[in-house]
Amino acid sequence: MADENSIYNITEHDAAVTYDKDSIVASFERFTPSNIPKSVKYYYSTSNNNLNNTPSPDSSIWGGVTKVEGCLLYTSPSPRDA
């Protein structure tokens, strides 16, 4: 099942899952305590039977990191709107 916070509908990495070569996973950095995603990195598996390997940019088992950062847009009411 895809993660509801992934803009590409890609599953969040799960250490208990065995990934095949070219499987794509999302790795979220989250705000605490709300658990809202702050940023997401996407990785692909470079080998078959990839189990218990945490995705990281310097990993030989995961490649192709792409980082997407969220943006909080805040606008205060303008005096013209009153």
GIVEN-V903162 format. One record per residue. N is the residue number from 1. RES is the residue in three letters. SS is DSSP state (2 for helix, 1 for strand, 0 for the rest). OMEGA is omega in whole degrees, 0 to 359 (none if undefined). Layout:
{{N,RES,SS,OMEGA} {N,RES,SS,OMEGA}}
This chain:
{{1,MET,0,181} {2,ALA,0,178} {3,ASP,0,183} {4,GLU,0,181} {5,ASN,0,181} {6,SER,0,182} {7,ILE,0,180} {8,TYR,0,179} {9,ASN,0,181} {10,ILE,0,183} {11,THR,0,175} {12,GLU,1,181} {13,HIS,0,178} {14,ASP,0,183} {15,ALA,0,181} {16,ALA,0,182} {17,VAL,0,174} {18,THR,0,182} {19,TYR,1,175} {20,ASP,0,177} {21,LYS,0,179} {22,ASP,0,172} {23,SER,0,181} {24,ILE,1,179} {25,VAL,1,176} {26,ALA,1,177} {27,SER,1,186} {28,PHE,1,165} {29,GLU,1,187} {30,ARG,1,172} {31,PHE,0,174} {32,THR,0,1} {33,PRO,0,186} {34,SER,0,181} {35,ASN,0,178} {36,ILE,0,180} {37,PRO,1,176} {38,LYS,1,177} {39,SER,1,179} {40,VAL,1,175} {41,LYS,1,179} {42,TYR,1,180} {43,TYR,1,171} {44,TYR,1,180} {45,SER,1,179} {46,THR,0,179} {47,SER,0,174} {48,ASN,0,179} {49,ASN,0,180} {50,ASN,1,183} {51,LEU,0,177} {52,ASN,0,176} {53,ASN,0,181} {54,THR,0,179} {55,PRO,0,175} {56,SER,0,182} {57,PRO,0,183} {58,ASP,0,181} {59,SER,0,175} {60,SER,0,182} {61,ILE,0,178} {62,TRP,1,180} {63,GLY,1,172} {64,GLY,1,182} {65,VAL,1,173} {66,THR,1,182} {67,LYS,1,177} {68,VAL,1,180} {69,GLU,1,178} {70,GLY,0,180} {71,CYS,0,177} {72,LEU,0,180} {73,LEU,0,180} {74,TYR,0,175} {75,THR,0,178} {76,SER,0,178} {77,PRO,0,178} {78,SER,0,176} {79,PRO,2,178} {80,ARG,2,181} {81,ASP,2,185} {82,ALA,0,none}}
